[in-house]
Every structure is written in C-alpha cells, then in structure tokens.
Amino acid sequence: RFSQLENSLPYSRMQFYYPAPKAFPVSFGWLTETGIFYAE
C-alpha cells in the first residue's frame, strides 16, 4: 500500500527499530508535517 503525503517541511525523518544487531527492523516511525506515522 502506498500513501502520498503532502508536505511543506524542508525535511522529514524516518526511524527504524531493530530488536537486535543485524536483525531486520520490526517497526518504524516517520515524522512529517501532518504528524508521526508508526507501523510494525
């Protein structure tokens, strides 16, 4: 699924959570102008 978010900020930030070193990420958070999006 894809969602396009309109944004006038000159930046955004996406952060991944890794349960252990060298593991695949299990969740992420994304800071945008409209708020924080979180998914697992």
HELIX and SHEET records of a PDB file:
SHEET    1   A 3 ARG A  13  TYR A  17  0                                        
SHEET    2   A 3 SER A  27  THR A  32 -1                                        
SHEET    3   A 3 GLY A  35  ALA A  39 -1                                        
END                                                                             
